[in-house]
Structures are given as C-alpha cells and as structure tokens.
C-alpha cells in the first residue's frame, strides 16, 4: 500500500483504545504501538508534517497495518508489551536484557 492508501485505511479505524501493528512489504511486523484513540494515532503517521528521522524511516517501510481493540488503555499497554516480545519489531526500543522494568515501593517511614 502507498502512504495515501495507508492514510485512507487509517481514517476508517475505530476510535477505541488498542494496539496497532505496522508491517513491511514482506508482512513482517516492524513496529507495535498503543493508542487511546486508534484512528487519531495511526493516521498521524501518514499525514504531512514534521516527524523525527526514525519515524520518517519507519513510515517509508510500512506497507500494511493491523490493529487490536482493547477494553482500556491499561489492557493496551499490557498487550503492546506482549506483542513487542512476540514479534521483536525492528523499530521498537527494546531493553537490553528483554525484561520489564520492576516496580519498587519505597516506604519513607521505614528505617533505611
């Protein structure tokens, strides 16, 4: 698909939250993202305007896209994390050890 065809396709996406998968000409997933509003977020990639260098290169390689609707933003965040681990997309930033960040609670009332 051309950029104009991708823009047209993105304009018909739902406005719910979810994840989107950008694919190369070979069908390989090259980027996974999440959005509160899929239509708005995905169409922003294909509209003219200032984009950083990484995004310009990414858009140049996108030939198709898929999406998954989620119940809420938290579910989209979890799904995005799982999809990145599953597909290892070229344009997603990955942690060196391929693990998630741990959460630590620091209770300031406790002695050090």
C-alpha positions as CSV (number, residue, x, y, z in Angstrom):
1,X,0.0,0.0,0.0
2,X,1.1,3.5,-0.7
3,X,1.2,6.3,2.0
4,X,-2.1,7.7,0.7
5,X,-3.7,4.3,0.8
6,X,-2.5,3.8,4.4
7,X,-3.8,7.2,5.4
8,X,-7.2,6.3,3.9
9,X,-7.2,3.0,5.7
10,X,-6.2,4.7,9.0
11,X,-9.2,7.1,8.7
12,X,-11.5,4.1,8.9
13,X,-10.0,2.7,12.1
14,X,-12.2,2.7,15.3
15,X,-11.7,5.4,17.8
16,X,-11.4,3.0,20.7
17,X,-8.1,2.2,22.6
18,X,-5.9,-0.6,21.4
19,X,-2.7,-1.6,19.7
20,X,-1.6,-1.3,16.1
21,X,1.0,-3.4,14.2
22,X,2.8,-1.8,11.3
23,X,4.0,-4.3,8.7
24,X,6.7,-4.3,6.0
25,X,6.2,-5.4,2.3
26,X,7.1,-9.0,3.4
27,X,4.3,-8.9,6.1
28,X,6.8,-8.8,9.0
29,X,5.7,-6.7,11.9
30,X,8.2,-3.8,12.1
31,X,6.5,-1.6,14.8
32,X,4.0,-2.1,17.5
33,X,2.3,0.8,19.3
34,X,-0.6,1.6,21.6
35,X,-3.2,4.3,21.4
36,X,-6.1,5.8,23.4
37,X,-7.7,6.5,20.0
38,X,-6.5,4.2,17.3
39,X,-7.8,6.3,14.4
40,X,-6.2,9.5,15.6
41,X,-2.8,8.0,16.5
42,X,-2.3,5.8,13.4
43,X,-3.4,8.5,10.9
44,X,-0.9,10.9,12.4
45,X,1.9,8.7,11.0
46,X,0.7,9.3,7.4
47,X,-0.2,13.0,7.5
48,X,2.3,15.6,6.3
49,X,4.1,17.4,9.0
50,X,7.4,17.4,10.9
51,X,8.5,14.0,12.0
52,X,11.7,12.8,13.6
53,X,14.2,10.9,11.5
54,X,13.2,7.5,13.0
55,X,9.5,8.0,12.3
56,X,10.2,9.1,8.7
57,X,12.3,5.9,8.0
58,X,9.6,3.8,9.7
59,X,6.8,5.3,7.6
60,X,8.8,4.7,4.5
61,X,8.9,0.9,5.2
62,X,5.2,0.5,6.2
63,X,3.1,-1.4,3.6
64,X,0.2,-2.6,5.8
65,X,-1.2,-2.3,9.3
66,X,-3.4,-4.3,11.6
67,X,-5.0,-3.4,14.9
68,X,-6.4,-4.9,18.0
69,X,-9.1,-3.2,20.1
70,X,-8.8,-3.3,23.9
71,X,-11.2,-2.6,26.7
72,X,-9.0,0.2,28.1
73,X,-5.5,1.9,28.0
74,X,-4.1,-0.4,30.7
75,X,-5.0,-3.5,28.6
76,X,-3.4,-1.8,25.5
77,X,-0.2,-1.3,27.5
78,X,0.0,-5.0,28.5
79,X,-0.9,-6.1,25.0
80,X,1.7,-3.8,23.5
81,X,4.4,-5.3,25.8
82,X,3.4,-8.8,24.8
83,X,3.3,-8.1,21.1
84,X,6.7,-6.5,21.2
85,X,8.1,-9.6,22.9
86,X,6.4,-11.9,20.4
87,X,7.4,-10.1,17.2
88,X,10.6,-8.3,18.2
89,X,9.9,-5.4,15.8
90,X,12.8,-3.6,14.3
91,X,11.6,0.0,15.2
92,X,10.6,-0.6,18.8
93,X,13.0,0.3,21.5
94,X,13.9,-2.9,23.5
95,X,15.5,-3.3,26.8
96,X,19.0,-4.9,26.6
97,X,18.0,-7.8,28.9
98,X,14.5,-8.1,27.3
99,X,12.8,-7.8,30.7
100,X,10.2,-5.4,32.0
101,X,11.0,-2.7,34.5
102,X,10.4,-3.9,38.1
103,X,8.4,-1.7,40.4
104,X,9.8,-0.8,43.8
105,X,7.9,0.7,46.7
106,X,10.0,2.9,48.9
107,X,8.4,3.5,52.3
108,X,9.9,6.6,53.7
109,X,8.6,5.8,57.2
110,X,10.8,2.7,57.4
111,X,14.4,2.8,58.7
112,X,17.0,2.5,55.9
